[in-house]
Amino acid sequence: MNLSSTAQLIIEYRYLIMIPLAIIEGPIVAFIAGTLAALGYFNIYFLALFFFVRDMGMDGCYYALGYFGGRTAFADRLLRKIHVTHDHLEGVRLLWEHHPMSTMFIGKLSYGIGSTFVAVAGMVKFRFTTFFKYGALVAVTQYWSLLALGYFFGNSFGGSISNILSNIQYVIGGIGLVITAYYIFSWRMRRKFLKETEVEEKGEEKS
C-alpha cells in the first residue's frame, strides 16, 4: 500500500475511508492516521479506541472461523500458509497452552500471516478468555505504538499537510527500513514457532 496515495485518500474522506482501509491494512493505516492526528485531522484518543476495537473484532472473527471451520478446505489453506499440518495441531495447542503470550506475540506480529495464527488458536480450541486477554495486550502494544510513532512523525515534519507530503519520501524511506527489519523478524519468529511446536510435540510423546 503506497503511503502517499493512502494519506491523500484519508485526508479527503477522513473517517469514511479510514475504516475500510484499516480493515484491509491496519498497521500502515494506523501509522498514517497517527501522523494526520498530529495535524488535527483526527482525534488521537478516538483512533486508539478504534484500532483496538478493530483488531479485537478481526481476531474474534478469525478465531470463530478456526473454531467452527477447522476441518474445511479453507482451514487447510490457512495451515499451509504457515507450513503447519493437522498432524502438528497438537503441538500448536500445547504451545498456546504453555506459552500463550509469546505465541500470541509471534503470531500477531508476523506480517501477512497474523490472521492465520489467530484462526489456528480457534482450531485447537484454545480458551477464548485467555486468548482475548493476551490478544488485547498485543493489540494495545502494536497499534498504540504505531499511532504514537505516526504522531511523532506528524509533529517532526508537521505544521501543515503540505510539509508532510513534501517530506513523505523520508517517511517512506524510514518505513521501508522498518518493514525490511520486520520481515526478517517475522521470518525468524515463524521458524521459532515451528521449532517450538516440534519441541512441544516431542515432549508430549515422551511424557
N, C-alpha and C positions, 0 to 999 in steps of 0.2 A: 504494500500500500504506500503510495507516494505521499510524503509528509506535507509538501507544499499544497498539492491539489486537495488533500484531505482537509488541511487547515482552512482553505478558501471555502470549501463546502460547509464546514462547521460555522464559519463566520457568517455566511449568507443565510443559512437556515437554522442555525443555533440548535436549540433543544430538539426540534423536529427531526433533524438529520443525525444528531449525535446518538440518539437512542438506537436506531437500526445499525448505524456504523459500529457502535460499541458492542453489539451482539456479534457482529462479524469479526471484528478485530479489536478486542477490548484493550490490551496493553498500549498499543500505539495511540489509540483514540484518547485514552486516559492521559497520556503524556501531552498530547496536543491540547486537550481541554484544560489541563492544568496550566499550560502556557498562556492560553487565552483568558483564563480566570485572573491571571495577574494583570491583565489589561482591562478587567471589568466586564468581559463578555459573559462570564458565568459566575455563579456563586460557588466558591470552593467547598463550602460545607454541604451544599446540595450534591455536588459532584462526589464527595467522599461517601455519602449515603447511597447515591445512585449506583456507583460502581460496586459497592459492597453487595447491595441487593441484586444487581445484575449477575455478579459472579456466583452468589449462593443459589440464585434461581437456575442458572445454567447447570451448576453442579447437581442440583436436585433432579433436573430433567435427565441428565446423563446417568445418574445413579439409578433412577427408576427404569431407564432403558436397559441397563445391565441387569437389574434385579428381576424384571419381568420378561426380558427378552434375551436372557443369557445363552439360550440354545439355538438362536436363529442364525441364518446365514450372515446377517448384518453384524451380529456379535462376533462371528468368526473372522470377518474382515477387520474388525477393530483389533482383535487379538493379533492378527498377522501384522498389523501396523507397528506393534511394539515387539514383534518376534516372540510372542507367547502363545503356547498351545493350550488346549484344555487339560493336557497332562500336567501343565505347570500351575494350574489354578490353585491346587492345594498349597504349594509353596508360596504363591501370592497371598493366599488367605492368611497363612502364618506370618507373612511379612507385615500385612496390615494389622494383625492382632498384636504382634510383638514390638513393632516399630511404627506406630501409626503416624507420629509427627514427621519423621524422616521420610517415610513413604509418601505422605501427602505432599511434603515439600518437594521431593524429587519429581513426583507426578505432575503437580500443578505448574511447576516452573520449567518443565520440559517442553520447549516451544513446539507447537504443532501437534502434540500428542497428549496434551493435558486432559482433554475430554475422554480419551481412551482409558487413561489411568482411572479416572472417576467412574467410568462405566464398569471397569473391572472390579472396583470396590463393590458395586452392586451385584455383579455376577457371583462373587464369593460370599455374598450376604454379610458383609461387614456391618457392624452395628451402626445404624443411621445417626443416633445421638452423638456417638464418638466421632463419626465421620464429619458431622456438621460442626462440631466443636473445633476440630483441627482445620477443617476447611475454612472456617471463619478467621482463624488466626493467620493462615496463609494469605487469604484474600485481603485482609487489612494490611499485612506486610507488603504484599505485592502492589496493590493498587494505590494505597496511600503514599507509598514511596514514589511511584510513578507520577502521581499528582504533585507531590512536593518537588520532584525534580523538574517537572514541567513549569511549575510556579517559579522555581529558581531561574530557569532559562528566560521566562517571561519578564522577570524583573531585571535580569542581566542585560538582555538585548532590547528591553522594552522602551516604554514611552509612548509608542504608537504602533499600530499594526503594520505600518509601512516599514518601520525599523525591524520588526520581527521577520517580515517576509524578505527584506533585503539581506538579512543575516542568516536566512534559513539554511544556506549552504554549510555554515559552520555547525549548525544544529544537526543537519543530516550527516555530516562527517563524524561528529561525535557519536550519534546514534548508530551509525554504521559500525564503528569500532565496538560499541556495546553489544550490538546484535551478533557480531562475529564471535566475541567472547562468550555470549550467551549460547550460541550454537555449540561451541566447544564444550561449555559447561553442561549443556543438555545431553550431548553425546556421552560424556563421561558419566553423568548421572544415570542414563539409561543402562550403560554397561554395568554400573554398580548395582542397579536394581535387579538386573538379570542374574548377576553373580550372587547377590544376597538371596534371591529366590531359590537358586540351586542349593545354597548352603542350608536354607530352611528345610528344603525337601530332604536332603541327606540326613539332617539332624532328626527329622521326624521318623525317617526309616530306621535309624539306629535305636530310637527310644522305644 
